[in-house]
Amino acid sequence: MKKITARDYAREHRLSLFEVIRKTNRGELRSEIIEERGRKITYILLEEEVKSSAKNQEAQKSDTKKRGKGFDETGLYKRLESMEEEIRALRKIIEKCCEEKEKK
């Protein structure tokens, strides 16, 4: 597991040191505090962070592919129409159930 100081992590990811410390306090980043020469230094553990950033990059790539040249706007409209039909059908079912409960 690779360790890097919080300050170096902040520089590398273009964040403020405050944001990095806040993320470690929330548990978003794994960290460990080590006392060196009488000072407490926060180290960020990078093994987990690399895996999560790889997942984020894959998600971003798939999103850009969807928006790329093969992006089909008419397909979205068809899906919207089918969803609206499903909503209408579900409303009818719910209304029918409500009417039956009122009759009882």
C-alpha positions in Angstrom: 0.0 0.0 0.0 1.5 3.3 -1.1 1.5 6.3 1.3 1.6 9.9 0.4 1.4 13.0 2.7 -1.9 14.9 2.7 -0.2 17.9 1.4 1.3 16.0 -1.6 -2.1 14.4 -2.3 -3.7 17.8 -2.3 -1.2 19.1 -4.8 -1.5 16.0 -7.0 -5.3 16.2 -7.2 -5.5 20.0 -7.2 -7.4 20.2 -4.0 -6.9 22.3 -0.9 -5.3 20.7 2.1 -8.5 21.5 4.0 -10.6 19.5 1.6 -8.2 16.5 1.8 -8.3 16.5 5.6 -12.1 16.8 5.5 -12.3 13.8 3.2 -10.1 11.8 5.6 -12.4 12.8 8.5 -15.5 11.7 6.6 -13.9 8.4 5.7 -13.8 9.1 2.0 -10.0 8.7 2.0 -8.1 6.1 4.0 -5.4 7.8 6.1 -3.1 7.2 8.9 -1.5 9.7 11.3 2.2 9.1 12.1 4.3 11.2 14.5 7.6 12.1 13.0 10.1 14.4 14.8 7.5 15.5 17.2 4.9 16.4 14.5 1.8 14.5 13.5 1.8 14.0 9.8 -1.3 12.7 7.9 -0.6 10.1 5.2 -3.1 9.1 2.6 -3.2 5.4 1.8 -3.5 5.1 -2.0 -4.3 1.5 -2.7 -8.1 1.9 -2.3 -8.1 5.4 -3.9 -6.6 4.1 -7.1 -9.3 1.4 -7.4 -12.1 3.9 -6.9 -10.6 6.4 -9.3 -10.3 3.7 -11.9 -14.0 2.9 -11.5 -14.8 6.6 -11.9 -12.7 6.9 -15.0 -14.5 3.9 -16.5 -17.9 5.4 -15.7 -16.8 8.7 -17.3 -15.6 6.9 -20.5 -18.9 5.1 -20.8 -20.8 8.3 -20.4 -18.7 10.0 -23.1 -19.2 7.1 -25.5 -23.0 7.4 -25.0 -22.8 11.1 -25.8 -20.4 10.6 -28.7 -21.1 10.1 -32.4 -23.4 7.1 -31.8 -25.7 9.1 -29.6 -29.3 8.5 -30.7 -31.8 11.2 -29.5 -34.7 9.4 -31.1 -34.0 6.4 -29.0 -34.4 8.5 -25.9 -37.7 9.8 -27.1 -38.9 6.2 -27.7 -37.8 5.2 -24.2 -39.6 8.2 -22.8 -42.8 7.3 -24.5 -42.6 3.7 -23.3 -42.0 4.9 -19.8 -45.0 7.3 -20.0 -47.2 4.3 -21.1 -46.0 2.3 -18.2 -46.8 5.1 -15.8 -50.3 5.4 -17.3 -50.8 1.6 -16.8 -49.6 1.8 -13.3 -51.8 4.7 -12.5 -54.8 2.7 -13.7 -53.9 -0.2 -11.5 -53.4 2.0 -8.5 -56.7 3.8 -9.1 -58.5 0.4 -9.5 -57.0 -0.8 -6.2 -58.0 2.5 -4.4 -61.6 2.2 -5.7 -61.8 -1.4 -4.5 -60.6 -0.4 -1.0 -63.1 2.4 -0.9 -66.0 0.0 -1.8 -65.0 -2.3 1.1 
